[in-house]
């Protein structure tokens, strides 16, 4: 299963991505979680202690590696567009609770016209992770739709767009689906998040009536407290909230495994 989690900023996509990765690992699956958001927050959502964050290496900052693999700076600004990256995830992944985390870091500009070694290296790495590795891949994309212009997520099984109760959130899901189709991703599904009442659920289900909704996560103070206190998103949750995440993961496994 290779899925890309996306949505408008602030809808909880990183929390959803972390919950999916952790619950897959709890079930005994091999899981690679990739933080592709320049505002990287997947590590704390996974519950990695802040004291450990300094040990997590960001791929885009590995200048020596990128120059070596791409040949950048050797002569005349010419570099390889398809550098060797097959060993990068194994060397740089940070393992926590049986989830392997890879943090990509910022890409200078999009694939529509960018010609920088970092961009070529990260693009090749994502293609390697999506197309050639056999573990479950949970890709936490940057907020909104900007990443689609780079087409880095081509080859994933589906885009999973997270929506919260709000017209702008629904509009972003629709733009994501339209642009996903332009790069050949024909399946965009929804997850509705931070639902406080029946009216919220009905609003989202109506606004996204032409999308298949894979799960619904209610708002609960315990989720916010986990974020505040540096715990993993799924820790110390009431049974009724935990069961919502469980149901989401089971549905993903049935649909994409």
Steps between C-alpha positions, in 0.01 A plus 500: 500500500639837394286797602556877505323696772416857406255783566476865595740619767373446852250221427702237687657314210828441686313356799307270267820391323670424833201305631486285186874429510502410869196275478635317198822437694302379801340242271843368406534667159821656373435873474691788346368843597629783281477861611479691172373820660765777522340591834594156633286388794459128449765411760312652799171358370660155511597571860875521445635684807627849429837404647537253213411739218861605455582146390251515212684593182324709237582377150495842330773619741740219408691722259806277468288195419292690246807645328668160492200315357394768251848615400398857572780754497733278300483711184281760341200448725416164337364228730322165480121515489470136615760451773546173691270508803412135570693494830393839636188397693681216675791727598301801616177359641438560869321203657247559775229259615577286194433789260787612277485878461668680211494882500549652155525870583427794274526488123604832349238507228260284302556242233341718237830677442738450789856402411681460831684193634294484821177491301627225269626296794179520702286433195703186426478392863121530514470305176724230652287481814173488309593268215771264623460434871253246635405628847191707571572864414322789671598827336415815695483767230528875542177689565281594207569407138845641422675163503282374215678731256819305565328169433714338770210284616442332164465129553328502839191284537287797596486848639326521837371853555419602857217747548371687803159670528546805280433615146867575428602153607247344264614727216861391554402131480332566167803682361725220617288242320498704178874552497566139603321386187729720291802299615327164463372439854137414441409402855453765767319398816394701800542485876284736704667627816435701818125434491332650805135419431251356253478830315875493428478145366200578281667814363812309394314201363280729293789713376702191405210284386681399178806375693531171683557577867735247657468613859364755743697619802314696770656794677624403846703688755728197545633542145583865564657408836727246330623773266553741786682249720719340232329161492415299190164590353347160587620483862263515797190532285154397619381173350238669283761723334758225467237283330448769233870489410491119508207493259682739264814286490303179445316659211827616343645149529197344335496754217872529416679187621 
